[in-house]
Amino acid sequence: MLDHLIRRATVVDGTGGPAYVADVGVRDGRIALIDRDAGGVKAGGRVGHRARTEENATGLVLAPGFVDPHTHYDAQLFWDPYAAPSLSHGVTTVVGGNCGFSLAPLHPGRPADADYTRRMMSKVEGMSLAALEQGAPWDWSSFGEYLDALDGRIAVNAGFMVGHCALRRYAMGPSAIGGTPGAEELRRMTALLHDAMDAGAWGLSTTRSTTHSDGDGRPVASRHARPDELLALARAVGEHEGTQLEAIVSGCLDHFSAEESTLLVELTAAAGRPLNWNVLTIESTVPGRVPHQLATSERARAAGGRIVALTMPILTPMNMSLGTFCALHLLPGWGEILGLPLAERIDRLRDPAVRDRLLRGAASPDAGPFRRLTDFGRYVIGDTYAPENDGLTGRVVEDIAAERGTDPFATLVAVCVADDLRTVLWPMPTDNDPASWELRRRAWDHEDVLLGGSDAGAHLDRMCGAPYPTRFLGDCLRGRKLVPLERAVRMLTDDPARLFGLRERGRIAEGWCADLVLFDPERVDAGPATLVRDLPGDGGRLDSRAVGMVSVRVNGVETVRHDVVTGAVPGRVLRSGRDTETVTTAATGKF
């Protein structure tokens, strides 16, 4: 007998092939039956289809569960096994430990290292420090102990890279910041990486990005690593089955330098494993960015490696603030002003000369991709707090400025100062033009481009990238229709599953794991981002409701029904070698 039978669903199986109508049966966490005959005149399917539960899915699409290749759910899964809001939007497998940051290993003889890690994650990934302190047990030392702490208590499938910063901190202590490892320290670091992969780590992640600083404002540990250290770790990755590399460098958001390109190529070639990076930004005002960035992938293939760029298929909602850390701090000259104590910051922002200097920095070439955030007249005012700002929520700054007879940036600053800089600001996207969307569609065709880069679980009160699968599907079905449904589903399921070598996941096929999403093609979408306060310590995060998602199943068990979690926790910690297989860099074509 089947555990569950989904009758007359329109199956989009993840391969990119044409949709078909079928009954799909689940037993013991796997797809036990796909009966295409049920799509014909025999509405009930073949005789003998018996199940403990069943449902009629006429008119609904059944697809494999979505795979999010770039998240930071490493801590959140302890207090939120449902990886909200990703699971509600059909994501059944998440990849964590990215950007060089993992919560393990932790040195058992240095309890202060856990506090350092929490403060680093709070700063660099925008996580609530109170939630990190109160929501996770922090009782592990080895990477394997960290994985064991999650096993059996999560509703999604989750795999994790081991972060270079954690390896350095364990092996070198405080000298990981600014220091170069000696031979024994490098040996210890490499041994730790081997131990982590033996326990199931998916490989190594690292960062050399200048945007990544720790809780003390210093460059994070991996930014101090020399190429020989990175190459030694990459070679260690290549000694384990089912492993990967993930790397972030300063040029990821805009323009790889020659040195960065060479390093990425050397890393993937040394490991003999794919390397992915985040995130390929695409906009019509910089048409040369995509070919320049993807030239590194072409170099890698020639050198026997594989480099894959992640890119988002939606415009991710992201808010800004002059009161707390956000991307505005990364504009040239802005960090030194916005990092001042509140009273001094307000005093400096009131000075026209300071504002002029900030605007010059924002318009300079050094602003790179963050120039997209500098059209301050097109910002929308979000939440306000002062009585003099009543009625401004939802209004565009340039309209307010016209009424007041002041320039847009001065107007924005005045509104924020009245709120003691607590005002929520929403920049209008500058890359929402038809030409930018056409560039994205073309980029998706490239053999080394993969959808992803949500950063789900990070920057919780600033951005909400987790709902990208439902928003993308809605756009494909009823919006721009840049790709057909069958291809869109493959881009969200089989493509990332094949890149990471996931065993028997990413497709609807008999015998494969029953990670399944059932949605209404007439309605599937994501709601607007709203701030909710449900983190440990009453912290806030941006949330987005799933629209048109009827059911989400993980390993055959229903975890979400109509955007409401069921309470079941059937997810698995996916371990390299056991749950992933080695993906060769010699493969040709798209994943």
MARLO-45793 format. One record per residue (C-alpha): residue in three letters; residue number from 1; x, y, z. Coordinates in steps of 0.2 Angstrom, whole numbers, plus 2048, in hexadecimal, padded with zeros to 3 digits. Each point is the difference from the previous one (the first is absolute). Example, Ala and Ser with C-alpha at 12.3 -4.5 7.8 and 13.67 -1.06 7.14 Angstrom:
2
  residu  num    u    v    w
     ALA    1  83E  7EA  827
     SER    2  806  811  7FD
This chain:
591
  residu  num    u    v    w
     MET    1  800  800  800
     LEU    2  806  812  7FC
     ASP    3  802  80C  80E
     HIS    4  7F8  80E  7F5
     LEU    5  7F9  802  7EE
     ILE    6  7FF  810  7F6
     ARG    7  7F3  7FD  7F3
     ARG    8  800  808  7EE
     ALA    9  80E  80D  804
     THR   10  808  809  7F2
     VAL   11  812  7FA  802
     VAL   12  80E  80B  7FC
     ASP   13  80E  7F4  804
     GLY   14  810  80B  801
     THR   15  808  7F9  7F0
     GLY   16  7FA  80E  7F5
     GLY   17  7F5  7F4  7F7
     PRO   18  7ED  803  7FB
     ALA   19  7F4  800  80F
     TYR   20  7F4  7F1  801
     VAL   21  7F1  7FB  80A
     ALA   22  803  7F1  80C
     ASP   23  7FC  7F8  811
     VAL   24  80F  801  80B
     GLY   25  802  7F5  80F
     VAL   26  80C  801  80F
     ARG   27  806  7F2  80B
     ASP   28  80D  800  80E
     GLY   29  806  812  7FB
     ARG   30  803  7FB  7EE
     ILE   31  7F6  802  7F0
     ALA   32  7F9  7EE  7FE
     LEU   33  7F4  803  7F1
     ILE   34  7FE  80B  7F1
     ASP   35  7F0  7FB  7F6
     ARG   36  7FF  80A  7F0
     ASP   37  7F1  7F5  7FB
     ALA   38  7F6  80A  80D
     GLY   39  801  80F  7F5
     GLY   40  7F5  7F7  7F3
     VAL   41  7EE  7FA  801
     LYS   42  803  7F6  810
     ALA   43  7FE  80F  80C
     GLY   44  803  7F4  80E
     GLY   45  810  7F9  7FA
     ARG   46  804  7ED  7FF
     VAL   47  7F7  7F4  80C
     GLY   48  80A  7FD  810
     HIS   49  805  812  803
     ARG   50  7FD  800  813
     ALA   51  807  80C  80C
     ARG   52  7FD  805  812
     THR   53  7FD  812  7FA
     GLU   54  7FD  808  7EF
     GLU   55  7FB  810  7F8
     ASN   56  7F9  806  7EF
     ALA   57  80D  80C  7F8
     THR   58  7F7  803  7F0
     GLY   59  806  811  7F9
     LEU   60  80E  801  80C
     VAL   61  813  7FE  7FC
     LEU   62  80A  7F3  809
     ALA   63  813  804  7FF
     PRO   64  810  7FA  80A
     GLY   65  804  80A  80F
     PHE   66  80B  80F  7FD
     VAL   67  812  801  804
     ASP   68  807  810  807
     PRO   69  813  800  7FD
     HIS   70  805  80F  80A
     THR   71  7F9  802  812
     HIS   72  806  804  811
     TYR   73  7F3  7F6  80A
     ASP   74  80F  7F8  80B
     ALA   75  7F9  808  810
     GLN   76  7ED  803  7FC
     LEU   77  7FD  7EE  7FE
     PHE   78  802  7FD  813
     TRP   79  7F2  80C  804
     ASP   80  7F6  7FE  7F0
     PRO   81  801  7EF  7F9
     TYR   82  7F5  806  7F1
     ALA   83  80D  80C  7F9
     ALA   84  7F3  80D  7FF
     PRO   85  7FB  806  7F4
     SER   86  809  7F5  7F3
     LEU   87  7F7  7F0  804
     SER   88  7EF  808  7FD
     HIS   89  806  806  7EF
     GLY   90  804  7EE  7FB
     VAL   91  812  7FF  805
     THR   92  803  7EE  806
     THR   93  813  800  800
     VAL   94  80C  80F  806
     VAL   95  813  802  7FF
     GLY   96  808  808  80F
     GLY   97  811  805  806
     ASN   98  803  80C  7F1
     CYS   99  80C  80F  7FF
     GLY  100  80D  7F9  80B
     PHE  101  7F5  7FF  80F
     SER  102  7FA  7F1  80A
     LEU  103  7FC  7FD  812
     ALA  104  80C  7F2  802
     PRO  105  80D  7FB  804
     LEU  106  802  809  811
     HIS  107  810  7FD  80A
     PRO  108  7FA  7F7  810
     GLY  109  80E  809  80B
     ARG  110  7FB  811  7FB
     PRO  111  7EE  804  804
     ALA  112  802  812  7FB
     ASP  113  801  7FA  7EE
     ALA  114  7ED  7FD  800
     ASP  115  7FD  811  805
     TYR  116  80C  807  7F3
     THR  117  7F7  7F5  7F3
     ARG  118  7EF  807  805
     ARG  119  805  812  7FF
     MET  120  808  7FD  7EF
     MET  121  7F1  7F8  7F9
     SER  122  7F5  80E  807
     LYS  123  80B  80D  7F8
     VAL  124  804  7F8  7EF
     GLU  125  7F0  7F6  7FD
     GLY  126  7F4  80C  808
     MET  127  7F9  7F3  80D
     SER  128  7F9  805  810
     LEU  129  80D  7FF  80E
     ALA  130  7F2  7FC  80D
     ALA  131  7F9  7F2  7F5
     LEU  132  812  7F9  7FD
     GLU  133  803  800  813
     GLN  134  7EF  7F9  806
     GLY  135  7FA  7F6  7F1
     ALA  136  80E  7F3  7FE
     PRO  137  808  7F4  80C
     TRP  138  813  804  7FC
     ASP  139  804  7EF  808
     TRP  140  80A  7F9  7F1
     SER  141  813  800  7FC
     SER  142  803  7F6  7F1
     PHE  143  7F7  803  7EF
     GLY  144  7F8  7EE  802
     GLU  145  7F9  805  811
     TYR  146  7F8  80F  7F8
     LEU  147  7F8  7F5  7F3
     ASP  148  7FA  7F4  80D
     ALA  149  7F8  80E  80A
     LEU  150  7F5  803  7F1
     ASP  151  7FC  7EF  7FB
     GLY  152  7EE  7FA  803
     ARG  153  7FA  811  805
     ILE  154  7FE  80A  7EF
     ALA  155  7F2  800  7F3
     VAL  156  80B  804  7F1
     ASN  157  80E  7F6  7F9
     ALA  158  810  80A  804
     GLY  159  812  7FE  7FA
     PHE  160  80F  80B  807
     MET  161  811  806  7FA
     VAL  162  80D  802  80D
     GLY  163  805  812  801
     HIS  164  812  805  7FE
     CYS  165  7FF  80D  80E
     ALA  166  7FB  7F3  80D
     LEU  167  80F  7F5  7FA
     ARG  168  80C  80E  802
     ARG  169  7F9  805  811
     TYR  170  801  7EF  807
     ALA  171  812  7FD  7FA
     MET  172  807  811  803
     GLY  173  7F6  808  80E
     PRO  174  7FF  813  800
     SER  175  80F  801  7F4
     ALA  176  7F4  7FA  7F2
     ILE  177  7FD  812  7FE
     GLY  178  80F  807  7F8
     GLY  179  80B  7F1  802
     THR  180  808  7F3  7F4
     PRO  181  7FF  7EE  805
     GLY  182  810  7F7  804
     ALA  183  803  7EE  7F9
     GLU  184  7F8  7F8  80F
     GLU  185  7F1  80C  800
     LEU  186  7FD  7FD  7EE
     ARG  187  801  7ED  803
     ARG  188  7F3  802  80E
     MET  189  7F5  80A  7F5
     THR  190  801  7F3  7F2
     ALA  191  7FC  7F2  80D
     LEU  192  7F1  809  806
     LEU  193  7FA  802  7EE
     HIS  194  802  7ED  7FD
     ASP  195  7F7  7FC  811
     ALA  196  7F2  80C  7FB
     MET  197  7FE  7F7  7EF
     ASP  198  801  7EF  807
     ALA  199  7F1  805  80B
     GLY  200  7F7  806  7F1
     ALA  201  805  812  7FC
     TRP  202  7FD  804  7EE
     GLY  203  811  808  7FE
     LEU  204  808  811  803
     SER  205  7F9  812  7FF
     THR  206  80B  80F  801
     THR  207  800  813  7FE
     ARG  208  80C  80D  7FC
     SER  209  7F3  80E  7FD
     THR  210  803  811  808
     THR  211  7EE  801  805
     HIS  212  803  7F2  80D
     SER  213  805  807  811
     ASP  214  7FE  7F8  811
     GLY  215  7F7  806  810
     ASP  216  80F  80B  804
     GLY  217  801  808  7EF
     ARG  218  80F  7F6  7FA
     PRO  219  802  7F6  7F0
     VAL  220  7FA  7EF  803
     ALA  221  80C  7F2  802
     SER  222  800  7F9  7EF
     ARG  223  804  811  7F8
     HIS  224  812  7FE  807
     ALA  225  803  7EF  7F7
     ARG  226  80D  7FF  7F3
     PRO  227  7FE  7F6  7F0
     ASP  228  80B  7F2  806
     GLU  229  7F4  7FD  80F
     LEU  230  7F1  800  7F5
     LEU  231  807  7F4  7F4
     ALA  232  805  7F4  80D
     LEU  233  7EE  800  807
     ALA  234  7F9  7FE  7EE
     ARG  235  80B  7F1  7FD
     ALA  236  7F9  7F9  810
     VAL  237  7EE  802  7FA
     GLY  238  805  7F6  7F0
     GLU  239  804  7F1  80B
     HIS  240  7EE  7FD  805
     GLU  241  7F1  7FA  7F7
     GLY  242  7F1  80C  7FC
     THR  243  809  810  805
     GLN  244  800  812  7F9
     LEU  245  808  811  802
     GLU  246  7F7  811  803
     ALA  247  80A  810  7FF
     ILE  248  7FC  813  802
     VAL  249  80C  80D  7FA
     SER  250  7FE  813  7FF
     GLY  251  7FD  7FF  7EE
     CYS  252  7F1  7F5  801
     LEU  253  7F4  80E  800
     ASP  254  807  80A  7F2
     HIS  255  811  7FB  7F7
     PHE  256  80D  7F3  804
     SER  257  811  806  800
     ALA  258  80D  7F6  7F7
     GLU  259  807  7FA  810
     GLU  260  7EF  7FA  806
     SER  261  7FC  7F7  7F0
     THR  262  811  7F7  801
     LEU  263  7FD  7FB  812
     LEU  264  7EF  7F9  7FD
     VAL  265  806  7F6  7F1
     GLU  266  80E  7F9  80A
     LEU  267  7F5  7FA  80E
     THR  268  7F4  7F7  7F5
     ALA  269  80E  7F8  7F6
     ALA  270  809  7FB  810
     ALA  271  7F1  7F8  808
     GLY  272  7F9  7F8  7F0
     ARG  273  7EF  806  806
     PRO  274  7F3  80D  7FB
     LEU  275  801  811  808
     ASN  276  7F1  80B  801
     TRP  277  800  813  804
     ASN  278  7F3  80D  805
     VAL  279  7F9  80A  7F8
     LEU  280  800  805  7EE
     THR  281  7F7  811  7FF
     ILE  282  7F8  804  7EF
     GLU  283  7FB  811  7FA
     SER  284  7FF  808  7EF
     THR  285  80A  80F  806
     VAL  286  80F  7F5  801
     PRO  287  7FE  7F4  7F2
     GLY  288  812  7FB  800
     ARG  289  800  7F9  812
     VAL  290  7F8  7EF  7FB
     PRO  291  80D  7FB  7F3
     HIS  292  80E  806  80A
     GLN  293  7FB  7F6  810
     LEU  294  7FC  7F0  7F6
     ALA  295  811  801  7F7
     THR  296  807  7F9  810
     SER  297  7F4  7F0  7FE
     GLU  298  807  7FE  7EE
     ARG  299  812  801  807
     ALA  300  7FC  7F3  80D
     ARG  301  7F9  7F4  7F4
     ALA  302  810  801  7F6
     ALA  303  80A  7FD  810
     GLY  304  7F6  7F1  804
     GLY  305  7F5  808  80D
     ARG  306  7EE  806  801
     ILE  307  7FA  811  806
     VAL  308  7ED  804  802
     ALA  309  7F9  811  803
     LEU  310  7F0  801  80A
     THR  311  7F3  80D  7FB
     MET  312  7EF  805  806
     PRO  313  7F1  7FF  7F4
     ILE  314  7F6  80D  80A
     LEU  315  804  812  807
     THR  316  802  7FC  813
     PRO  317  7F7  80C  80B
     MET  318  80D  809  80B
     ASN  319  7FE  80E  80C
     MET  320  80C  80D  806
     SER  321  803  80A  810
     LEU  322  80B  80E  806
     GLY  323  7FF  7F9  811
     THR  324  806  7EE  7FE
     PHE  325  80D  7F7  7F6
     CYS  326  7FB  7FE  7EE
     ALA  327  807  801  7EE
     LEU  328  801  813  801
     HIS  329  80E  7FD  80C
     LEU  330  80A  7F9  7F2
     LEU  331  800  810  7F5
     PRO  332  810  809  800
     GLY  333  802  80B  80F
     TRP  334  7EF  7FB  807
     GLY  335  805  7F4  80D
     GLU  336  80B  80C  80A
     ILE  337  7F0  80B  802
     LEU  338  7F3  7F3  802
     GLY  339  80B  7F7  80C
     LEU  340  800  80F  80C
     PRO  341  7F6  800  811
     LEU  342  7EE  805  7FC
     ALA  343  801  812  807
     GLU  344  810  804  7F7
     ARG  345  7FA  7F7  7F0
     ILE  346  7F0  80B  800
     ASP  347  80A  810  802
     ARG  348  80C  7FB  7F2
     LEU  349  7F1  7FC  7F4
     ARG  350  7F9  811  803
     ASP  351  80F  808  7F9
     PRO  352  7FE  804  7EE
     ALA  353  812  7FE  7FD
     VAL  354  800  7EF  807
     ARG  355  7F1  7FB  7F5
     ASP  356  809  807  7F0
     ARG  357  80F  7F5  804
     LEU  358  7F5  7F1  803
     LEU  359  7F8  803  7EF
     ARG  360  810  802  7F7
     GLY  361  806  7EF  807
     ALA  362  7EF  7F8  7FB
     ALA  363  803  806  7EE
     SER  364  812  7FB  7FF
     PRO  365  806  7F1  7F6
     ASP  366  806  7F8  810
     ALA  367  7ED  7FE  805
     GLY  368  800  7F1  7F4
     PRO  369  7EF  7F7  800
     PHE  370  7FA  80A  80F
     ARG  371  7FD  80E  7F4
     ARG  372  7EF  7F8  7FD
     LEU  373  7FC  806  812
     THR  374  804  813  7FD
     ASP  375  7F1  807  7F7
     PHE  376  7F9  806  810
     GLY  377  7F1  80A  7F9
     ARG  378  7F9  7EF  7FB
     TYR  379  800  7F9  811
     VAL  380  7F0  7FB  808
     ILE  381  7FD  804  812
     GLY  382  7FB  7F1  80B
     ASP  383  7FD  800  812
     THR  384  801  811  809
     TYR  385  7FF  804  813
     ALA  386  800  813  802
     PRO  387  7EF  80A  800
     GLU  388  808  80C  7F3
     ASN  389  802  7F1  7F4
     ASP  390  7EE  7FA  801
     GLY  391  7F9  7FD  7EF
     LEU  392  811  7FD  7F8
     THR  393  7FF  7ED  7FF
     GLY  394  7FF  7FA  7EF
     ARG  395  805  811  7F8
     VAL  396  80E  803  7F4
     VAL  397  80E  80B  806
     GLU  398  801  80B  7F0
     ASP  399  7ED  804  802
     ILE  400  803  805  813
     ALA  401  80F  80A  7FA
     ALA  402  7F6  809  7F3
     GLU  403  7F3  805  80D
     ARG  404  80D  807  80C
     GLY  405  80B  808  7F3
     THR  406  810  7F6  806
     ASP  407  80B  7F4  7F7
     PRO  408  7FC  7EE  801
     PHE  409  80F  7FA  80B
     ALA  410  7FD  80F  80C
     THR  411  7EE  7FB  801
     LEU  412  804  7EE  803
     VAL  413  80C  804  80E
     ALA  414  7F4  80C  808
     VAL  415  7F2  7F3  801
     CYS  416  80D  7F4  807
     VAL  417  806  80C  80D
     ALA  418  7EF  804  806
     ASP  419  7FE  7ED  804
     ASP  420  811  7FF  808
     LEU  421  806  7F7  7F1
     ARG  422  7F4  7F1  802
     THR  423  7F6  804  7F0
     VAL  424  7FF  7F1  7F4
     LEU  425  805  804  7EE
     TRP  426  7FC  7F6  7F1
     PRO  427  80A  804  7F0
     MET  428  7F7  7FE  7F0
     PRO  429  80A  7F4  7F5
     THR  430  80A  808  7F1
     ASP  431  802  7EF  7F7
     ASN  432  7ED  7FD  7FD
     ASP  433  800  805  7EE
     PRO  434  7FD  7F4  7F1
     ALA  435  812  801  7FA
     SER  436  806  7F9  811
     TRP  437  7F3  7F2  800
     GLU  438  806  7FB  7EE
     LEU  439  812  800  806
     ARG  440  7FA  7F4  80E
     ARG  441  7F7  7F5  7F5
     ARG  442  810  7FE  7F5
     ALA  443  80B  7FD  80F
     TRP  444  7F5  7F2  806
     ASP  445  804  7F7  7F0
     HIS  446  813  800  804
     GLU  447  806  7EE  806
     ASP  448  808  808  80F
     VAL  449  7F2  80A  807
     LEU  450  7F4  7F9  80E
     LEU  451  7F1  808  808
     GLY  452  803  804  812
     GLY  453  808  80D  80C
     SER  454  7F1  802  80C
     ASP  455  80B  802  810
     ALA  456  7F1  7F9  809
     GLY  457  803  800  813
     ALA  458  80B  80F  7FF
     HIS  459  7FD  813  800
     LEU  460  7F0  7FC  807
     ASP  461  7F9  811  803
     ARG  462  807  807  7F0
     MET  463  7FC  7F5  7F1
     CYS  464  7F4  7F1  7FC
     GLY  465  808  7F5  7F2
     ALA  466  7F8  7F0  806
     PRO  467  7F0  801  7F6
     TYR  468  809  801  7EF
     PRO  469  7F9  7EF  7FA
     THR  470  7EE  805  801
     ARG  471  802  811  7FA
     PHE  472  80A  7FA  7F1
     LEU  473  7F3  7F3  7FC
     GLY  474  7F3  80D  801
     ASP  475  80A  80B  7F4
     CYS  476  802  7F1  7F4
     LEU  477  7EE  7FC  800
     ARG  478  7F7  811  800
     GLY  479  80E  80D  7FF
     ARG  480  80E  802  7F5
     LYS  481  800  7EE  7FA
     LEU  482  812  800  7FD
     VAL  483  801  7ED  801
     PRO  484  7F3  7F2  7FF
     LEU  485  7FA  7F8  810
     GLU  486  809  7EF  7FC
     ARG  487  811  809  7FF
     ALA  488  7FD  80B  80F
     VAL  489  7FC  7F1  80B
     ARG  490  810  7F8  7FA
     MET  491  80A  810  804
     LEU  492  7FA  7FF  812
     THR  493  801  7ED  802
     ASP  494  80B  7F5  7F5
     ASP  495  80D  80D  7FB
     PRO  496  806  803  812
     ALA  497  7FD  7EE  805
     ARG  498  80C  7FA  7F2
     LEU  499  80D  80E  804
     PHE  500  801  7FA  812
     GLY  501  7FF  7EE  7FC
     LEU  502  7F0  7FC  80A
     ARG  503  7FC  7EE  800
     GLU  504  7EE  7FD  7F9
     ARG  505  7FA  811  803
     GLY  506  7FA  80E  7F4
     ARG  507  7F5  7F6  7F5
     ILE  508  7EF  7F7  801
     ALA  509  805  7EE  7FC
     GLU  510  7FC  7EF  807
     GLY  511  80B  7FB  80E
     TRP  512  806  812  803
     CYS  513  7FE  80A  810
     ALA  514  7EE  807  802
     ASP  515  805  812  802
     LEU  516  7F0  807  7F7
     VAL  517  7F7  811  7FE
     LEU  518  7EE  802  7FA
     PHE  519  7FA  811  7FB
     ASP  520  7F3  809  7F6
     PRO  521  807  807  7F0
     GLU  522  7F3  80D  7FF
     ARG  523  805  807  811
     VAL  524  812  7FB  805
     ASP  525  809  810  806
     ALA  526  808  808  80F
     GLY  527  7F8  80D  80B
     PRO  528  808  811  804
     ALA  529  80E  800  80D
     THR  530  7FA  805  811
     LEU  531  809  801  811
     VAL  532  7FC  7F3  80D
     ARG  533  807  7FE  811
     ASP  534  801  7EE  804
     LEU  535  813  7FE  803
     PRO  536  807  7FB  811
     GLY  537  802  810  80A
     ASP  538  7F2  808  7F6
     GLY  539  80B  804  7F1
     GLY  540  7F8  804  7EF
     ARG  541  801  7F8  7EF
     LEU  542  7F9  803  7EF
     ASP  543  7F3  7F3  7FC
     SER  544  7F6  7FD  7F0
     ARG  545  7F0  7F5  7FF
     ALA  546  800  7F2  7F2
     VAL  547  7F1  802  7F4
     GLY  548  7F8  7F1  7F7
     MET  549  80B  7F3  809
     VAL  550  7F5  7F2  804
     SER  551  80C  7F3  808
     VAL  552  812  7FE  803
     ARG  553  807  7EE  804
     VAL  554  811  7FC  806
     ASN  555  805  7EE  7FF
     GLY  556  7EE  7FB  7FD
     VAL  557  7F9  809  80F
     GLU  558  7F6  810  7FF
     THR  559  808  80E  808
     VAL  560  7F5  80F  7FA
     ARG  561  7EE  801  7FB
     HIS  562  7F9  810  7F9
     ASP  563  80F  80A  807
     VAL  564  7FE  7F9  811
     VAL  565  80D  7F4  808
     THR  566  7FA  7EF  805
     GLY  567  80C  7FD  80E
     ALA  568  809  7F2  7F8
     VAL  569  813  800  800
     PRO  570  804  7F2  7F2
     GLY  571  810  80A  7FA
     ARG  572  811  7F8  7FF
     VAL  573  811  807  803
     LEU  574  808  7FC  7EF
     ARG  575  811  7FA  801
     SER  576  80E  7FF  7F3
     GLY  577  803  7EF  7F8
     ARG  578  7F1  7F9  808
     ASP  579  7F3  80C  7F9
     THR  580  80B  808  7F2
     GLU  581  80B  7F9  7F3
     THR  582  80F  807  7F8
     VAL  583  7FC  80C  7F1
     THR  584  80E  800  7F4
     THR  585  807  810  7F9
     ALA  586  803  7F8  7EF
     ALA  587  7ED  800  7FD
     THR  588  7FA  80A  7F1
     GLY  589  7EF  809  7FE
     LYS  590  7F5  807  80D
     PHE  591  801  7F6  810
